[in-house]
Amino acid sequence: MINHLYIHVPFCRSKCHYCGFYSETALFGERIHGYPGLVARELALWAKQCAEVRNMRPRSIYTGGGTPSLLGAEGFSALASALRKSMDLSRLTEWSVELNPASASTELLEAMRAAGVNRLTFGVQSFNQEVLRLINRTHTPTQIIDSIQRARKAGFQNICLDLIASLPGLSQELWAQELQQSIELAPTHISVYNLSIEPATRLAAMVANGLRTADENQQMEVLSIAEERLTQQGYNRYEISNYALSGCECQHNLGIWRGNDYLGLGPSAASRIGNRRIENHPDLEAYEQHLSHLSLPPRDTEILAAEDDGAERSLFALRLQEGFNPAECGRRFALAAAKVDQWELGLRKLACCGAVEPGGKAWRLTRRGREICDYVIRELCGD
């Protein structure tokens, strides 16, 4: 059963230097105006071809980008109306939308609230004006505060702030100030993503031309500072990069990390349905052309062996504080049951080097394990 829906909005006014996600920065106007209709058409075509989509009753929707706020108040209203006509939203408990503080107007926020959005995630990244300018973010520190105040006035209570650790120009002292400024805004959720130098980005070119970035030890230190400061303030590190007050964890992302199916709409959006991994091509023009001719957009599909599918979904749980229970995963994914003994042996070996620790019936990453999560998963996969 598909419980989660992702909608990608591929428009940006400008490209952040670190961003490796697909977006277009030109040719707006009618392309944005017509985008909710294209998403609805893609969903309808999916439903004709796939019983799982036809019968889906999502528990969560996540709208990301790009810059979803560029849809505007009218666009969000149109999107919500189209979704309600196309599927049963009676079980929906969480609709998250990513927002740029520079474009979170009162009109937009009120339209989102009326449409059913109940969780906002603000792309803060930094409170330092010089750092924001360096990475080509278009908002200011003042706009961050103002946009969150407007969101609360519009009725939003579940508010997330996204921060990037290890940005160039942020000393440990400045990073501690960033965390304190975030805490003072009293969000329900704070995501702390370590800076990643993505290929073919402006930041990658800047680094190649001599821009200095934090080394591995410095990165681990600032992430450790984040964990210490945030947990002291009551934020639970329920996933490697995510902290939340009790009951405010992102249900959409929890569903993905727990190995559930999800549907992605929009160019570059990914889906996981049964043993199929599907990804739309990152091409807005092709997306528009195919849908205008009533055909699904071009995409890549990978069919996984049932055993590999079950193992992959199972190991996602290692990212979560709730941990990974091999026996339970073996029961949930029958064809992964053959791997249970292998996993238990691998986990005991990883425990000897301090990467994991037992917690009840589950195994959890230690602080060191969270730093090398990809390595831990590769070891358990036998790669």
C-alpha positions as CSV (number, residue, x, y, z in Angstrom):
1,M,0.0,0.0,0.0
2,I,1.3,3.5,-0.9
3,N,1.0,5.8,2.1
4,H,3.2,8.6,1.1
5,L,3.2,11.1,-1.8
6,Y,6.0,13.4,-2.9
7,I,5.5,16.3,-5.3
8,H,8.5,18.1,-6.8
9,V,8.2,21.7,-7.8
10,P,11.1,22.3,-10.2
11,F,11.3,26.2,-10.2
12,C,13.8,28.5,-8.6
13,R,14.5,32.2,-9.0
14,S,18.2,31.5,-8.7
15,K,20.3,28.4,-8.0
16,C,21.9,28.0,-4.6
17,H,25.6,27.2,-5.1
18,Y,25.5,24.0,-3.1
19,C,22.3,22.6,-4.6
20,G,22.4,19.4,-6.6
21,F,18.6,19.0,-6.9
22,Y,16.9,19.5,-10.2
23,S,15.3,22.9,-10.8
24,E,14.9,25.4,-13.6
25,T,15.6,29.1,-13.1
26,A,14.1,30.6,-16.2
27,L,10.9,30.5,-18.3
28,F,8.4,31.0,-15.5
29,G,5.0,32.6,-16.1
30,E,2.6,30.1,-17.7
31,R,4.8,27.2,-16.9
32,I,4.3,27.7,-13.2
33,H,0.6,28.6,-13.7
34,G,0.0,25.3,-15.5
35,Y,2.1,23.1,-13.2
36,P,-0.6,21.9,-10.8
37,G,-2.6,20.6,-13.7
38,L,0.4,18.7,-15.0
39,V,0.9,17.0,-11.6
40,A,-2.8,16.1,-11.5
41,R,-2.5,14.6,-15.0
42,E,0.6,12.6,-14.1
43,L,-1.3,11.2,-11.1
44,A,-4.3,10.3,-13.2
45,L,-2.2,8.5,-15.7
46,W,-0.4,6.6,-13.0
47,A,-3.8,5.6,-11.5
48,K,-4.9,4.1,-14.9
49,Q,-1.8,1.9,-15.1
50,C,-1.2,1.0,-11.4
51,A,-3.7,-0.4,-9.0
52,E,-1.6,0.6,-6.0
53,V,-1.8,4.3,-7.1
54,R,-5.4,4.0,-8.0
55,N,-6.2,2.8,-4.5
56,M,-3.8,4.9,-2.5
57,R,-5.0,6.9,0.5
58,P,-1.9,8.9,1.5
59,R,-1.1,9.5,5.1
60,S,1.5,12.2,4.2
61,I,2.3,14.6,1.4
62,Y,5.7,16.3,1.0
63,T,6.1,19.2,-1.4
64,G,9.7,20.0,-2.2
65,G,11.8,21.6,-4.8
66,G,13.0,23.7,-6.2
67,T,11.0,26.4,-4.5
68,P,7.4,25.3,-4.0
69,S,6.4,28.7,-2.8
70,L,6.8,30.0,-6.4
71,L,3.4,28.3,-7.1
72,G,1.9,31.1,-5.2
73,A,-1.4,31.2,-3.3
74,E,-3.5,30.5,-6.4
75,G,-1.2,27.6,-7.5
76,F,-1.4,25.9,-4.1
77,S,-5.1,26.2,-4.0
78,A,-5.3,24.7,-7.5
79,L,-2.9,21.9,-6.5
80,A,-4.9,21.0,-3.4
81,S,-8.2,21.0,-5.4
82,A,-6.7,18.8,-8.0
83,L,-5.4,16.3,-5.5
84,R,-8.7,16.1,-3.7
85,K,-10.5,15.3,-6.9
86,S,-8.0,12.6,-7.8
87,M,-7.6,10.7,-4.5
88,D,-9.0,10.0,-1.1
89,L,-7.3,12.3,1.4
90,S,-9.4,11.2,4.4
91,R,-6.3,9.6,6.0
92,L,-4.0,12.5,5.4
93,T,-2.3,13.6,8.7
94,E,0.7,15.5,7.4
95,W,1.2,17.8,4.5
96,S,4.7,19.4,4.5
97,V,5.9,22.1,2.2
98,E,9.4,23.5,1.8
99,L,9.6,27.3,2.0
100,N,12.1,29.9,1.2
101,P,11.9,32.7,3.9
102,A,12.1,35.3,1.1
103,S,8.9,34.2,-0.5
104,A,6.7,33.2,2.4
105,S,4.1,35.9,2.1
106,T,1.0,36.2,4.3
107,E,-1.2,35.5,1.3
108,L,0.7,32.3,0.4
109,L,0.7,31.1,4.0
110,E,-3.0,31.6,4.4
111,A,-3.7,29.8,1.1
112,M,-1.5,26.9,2.2
113,R,-3.3,26.7,5.5
114,A,-6.7,26.7,3.8
115,A,-5.5,24.0,1.3
116,G,-4.7,21.6,4.2
117,V,-0.9,22.1,4.6
118,N,0.0,21.7,8.3
119,R,3.8,21.5,8.4
120,L,6.3,24.0,7.0
121,T,10.0,23.4,6.6
122,F,11.9,26.7,6.2
123,G,15.2,26.5,4.2
124,V,17.1,28.7,6.6
125,Q,20.6,27.1,6.0
126,S,22.3,30.0,7.9
127,F,21.6,33.1,9.9
128,N,24.9,34.7,8.8
129,Q,24.4,37.2,6.0
130,E,27.9,36.8,4.6
131,V,27.5,33.0,4.5
132,L,24.1,33.3,2.9
133,R,25.6,35.5,0.2
134,L,28.4,33.1,-0.4
135,I,26.1,30.2,-1.1
136,N,23.7,32.4,-3.1
137,R,20.7,32.2,-0.8
138,T,18.2,35.0,-1.6
139,H,16.8,35.6,2.0
140,T,18.2,37.6,4.9
141,P,18.3,36.8,8.6
142,T,15.6,39.3,9.2
143,Q,13.3,37.6,6.6
144,I,13.8,34.3,8.5
145,I,12.4,35.7,11.7
146,D,9.6,37.6,9.9
147,S,8.5,34.6,7.8
148,I,8.2,32.4,10.9
149,Q,6.2,35.0,12.7
150,R,3.8,35.3,9.7
151,A,3.5,31.5,9.6
152,R,2.4,31.4,13.2
153,K,-0.1,34.1,12.7
154,A,-1.5,32.1,9.8
155,G,-2.1,29.2,12.2
156,F,0.9,27.0,11.6
157,Q,2.3,25.3,14.7
158,N,4.5,22.5,13.2
159,I,7.5,24.4,11.9
160,C,10.8,23.0,10.9
161,L,14.1,24.8,10.2
162,D,16.7,23.4,7.9
163,L,20.4,24.2,8.7
164,I,23.6,23.3,6.9
165,A,26.6,22.5,9.0
166,S,30.2,23.1,7.9
167,L,29.4,26.0,5.6
168,P,32.5,28.0,4.6
169,G,33.0,31.0,6.9
170,L,31.3,29.5,9.9
171,S,33.6,28.9,12.8
172,Q,32.6,26.7,15.7
173,E,31.6,29.8,17.7
174,L,29.5,31.1,14.8
175,W,27.9,27.7,14.4
176,A,27.0,27.6,18.1
177,Q,25.3,31.0,17.5
178,E,23.4,29.6,14.6
179,L,22.0,26.8,16.8
180,Q,21.1,29.2,19.5
181,Q,19.2,31.5,17.1
182,S,17.3,28.5,15.8
183,I,16.4,27.4,19.3
184,E,15.1,30.9,20.2
185,L,12.7,30.7,17.3
186,A,11.1,27.7,19.0
187,P,10.5,25.4,16.0
188,T,9.1,21.9,16.6
189,H,11.8,20.3,14.3
190,I,15.3,21.2,13.3
191,S,17.2,19.4,10.5
192,V,21.0,19.6,10.4
193,Y,22.5,18.5,7.1
194,N,26.2,18.3,6.7
195,L,27.5,20.2,3.7
196,S,27.9,18.0,0.7
197,I,29.9,19.1,-2.3
198,E,27.7,18.0,-5.2
199,P,29.3,17.5,-8.6
200,A,28.5,20.1,-11.3
201,T,27.4,22.7,-8.7
202,R,28.8,26.2,-8.4
203,L,30.1,25.3,-5.0
204,A,32.1,22.4,-6.4
205,A,33.7,24.8,-8.9
206,M,34.5,27.3,-6.0
207,V,36.2,24.5,-4.1
208,A,38.2,23.5,-7.1
209,N,39.3,27.1,-7.4
210,G,40.6,27.2,-3.8
211,L,37.6,27.8,-1.5
212,R,38.4,26.1,1.8
213,T,35.9,23.8,3.4
214,A,35.9,21.9,6.7
215,D,37.9,18.7,6.9
216,E,36.3,15.5,8.2
217,N,37.3,16.1,11.8
218,Q,35.9,19.6,11.7
219,Q,32.7,18.4,10.2
220,M,32.2,15.8,12.9
221,E,32.9,18.4,15.6
222,V,30.2,20.8,14.5
223,L,27.7,17.9,14.2
224,S,28.6,16.9,17.7
225,I,28.0,20.5,18.9
226,A,24.6,20.4,17.2
227,E,23.7,17.2,19.0
228,E,24.8,18.5,22.4
229,R,23.0,21.8,22.1
230,L,19.8,20.6,20.6
231,T,19.3,17.6,22.8
232,Q,19.9,19.8,25.8
233,Q,16.9,21.8,24.7
234,G,14.6,18.8,24.4
235,Y,15.1,18.0,20.7
236,N,15.3,14.3,20.1
237,R,17.7,13.1,17.5
238,Y,15.3,10.6,16.0
239,E,17.2,10.3,12.7
240,I,20.8,11.0,11.7
241,S,20.1,14.5,10.4
242,N,16.8,15.3,12.2
243,Y,15.8,16.6,15.6
244,A,12.3,17.0,16.9
245,L,10.3,17.8,19.9
246,S,8.3,14.8,21.1
247,G,5.5,14.0,18.7
248,C,6.7,16.3,16.0
249,E,8.8,14.0,13.9
250,C,8.3,14.2,10.1
251,Q,5.9,11.4,9.4
252,H,6.6,11.5,5.7
253,N,10.3,10.9,6.1
254,L,9.7,8.3,8.9
255,G,7.6,6.4,6.4
256,I,10.4,6.3,3.9
257,W,13.0,5.3,6.4
258,R,10.7,2.5,7.7
259,G,10.7,1.1,4.2
260,N,7.2,2.0,3.1
261,D,6.1,2.6,-0.5
262,Y,5.8,6.1,-1.9
263,L,4.8,7.8,-5.1
264,G,6.8,10.8,-6.6
265,L,5.3,13.3,-9.0
266,G,7.1,15.9,-11.1
267,P,10.4,15.9,-13.0
268,S,13.2,14.1,-11.2
269,A,10.7,12.7,-8.6
270,A,11.4,9.2,-7.4
271,S,8.9,6.4,-6.5
272,R,9.2,3.1,-4.7
273,I,6.3,0.7,-5.5
274,G,6.7,-2.9,-4.7
275,N,10.1,-4.1,-6.0
276,R,10.3,-1.2,-8.5
277,R,12.5,1.9,-8.1
278,I,11.3,4.5,-10.5
279,E,12.7,8.0,-11.2
280,N,11.3,10.6,-13.6
281,H,13.9,12.2,-15.9
282,P,15.1,15.6,-14.6
283,D,13.7,17.4,-17.7
284,L,10.8,19.8,-17.4
285,E,10.3,20.2,-21.1
286,A,10.0,16.5,-21.7
287,Y,7.7,16.2,-18.7
288,E,5.4,18.9,-20.1
289,Q,5.4,17.4,-23.6
290,H,4.6,13.8,-22.6
291,L,1.8,14.8,-20.3
292,S,0.3,17.1,-23.0
293,H,0.0,14.0,-25.1
294,L,-1.5,12.0,-22.2
295,S,1.5,9.8,-21.6
296,L,3.6,9.4,-18.5
297,P,6.9,11.4,-18.6
298,P,10.2,9.6,-19.4
299,R,11.6,7.7,-16.5
300,D,14.0,5.1,-15.4
301,T,12.8,1.9,-13.7
302,E,14.9,-0.6,-11.8
303,I,13.4,-4.0,-10.8
304,L,14.9,-5.4,-7.6
305,A,15.1,-9.0,-6.7
306,A,12.6,-9.6,-3.8
307,E,15.5,-10.5,-1.4
308,D,17.4,-7.3,-2.3
309,D,14.3,-5.2,-2.0
310,G,13.5,-6.4,1.4
311,A,17.1,-6.0,2.6
312,E,17.3,-2.5,1.3
313,R,14.1,-1.4,3.0
314,S,15.1,-3.1,6.2
315,L,18.5,-1.4,6.5
316,F,17.0,2.1,6.1
317,A,15.9,1.6,9.8
318,L,19.5,2.0,10.9
319,R,19.1,5.7,10.2
320,L,16.5,5.9,13.0
321,Q,16.9,6.1,16.7
322,E,14.3,3.4,17.1
323,G,16.8,1.1,15.5
324,F,17.0,-2.0,13.3
325,N,15.5,-5.4,14.4
326,P,16.8,-8.1,12.0
327,A,14.3,-10.7,13.1
328,E,11.3,-8.4,12.8
329,C,12.5,-7.3,9.3
330,G,12.9,-10.9,8.3
331,R,9.2,-11.5,9.2
332,R,8.1,-8.4,7.4
333,F,10.0,-9.1,4.2
334,A,9.8,-12.9,3.9
335,L,12.4,-13.2,1.2
336,A,14.9,-11.2,3.3
337,A,14.6,-13.7,6.1
338,A,17.7,-15.6,4.8
339,K,19.8,-12.6,5.7
340,V,18.8,-12.4,9.4
341,D,21.7,-14.6,10.6
342,Q,24.1,-12.7,8.4
343,W,22.9,-9.3,9.8
344,E,23.1,-10.5,13.4
345,L,26.7,-11.6,12.9
346,G,27.6,-8.4,11.1
347,L,26.0,-6.3,13.8
348,R,28.0,-8.1,16.5
349,K,31.2,-7.4,14.6
350,L,30.3,-3.7,14.2
351,A,29.5,-3.5,17.9
352,C,33.0,-4.6,18.7
353,C,34.4,-1.5,16.8
354,G,31.9,0.8,18.4
355,A,29.6,1.5,15.5
356,V,26.4,-0.1,16.8
357,E,24.9,-1.0,20.1
358,P,22.0,-3.2,21.2
359,G,18.9,-1.5,22.5
360,G,16.2,-4.0,23.5
361,K,15.4,-6.1,20.5
362,A,16.9,-3.6,18.1
363,W,20.3,-2.4,17.2
364,R,21.1,1.3,17.0
365,L,24.0,3.3,15.6
366,T,26.3,4.8,18.2
367,R,27.5,8.4,17.8
368,R,30.5,7.0,15.9
369,G,28.1,4.8,13.9
370,R,26.1,7.8,12.8
371,E,29.3,9.4,11.4
372,I,29.9,6.3,9.3
373,C,26.4,5.1,8.6
374,D,27.0,4.5,4.9
375,Y,29.9,2.2,5.8
376,V,27.8,0.3,8.3
377,I,25.1,-0.3,5.8
378,R,27.6,-1.5,3.2
379,E,29.1,-3.9,5.6
380,L,25.6,-5.4,6.4
381,C,24.8,-5.6,2.7
382,G,28.0,-7.5,2.2
383,D,29.2,-5.0,-0.4
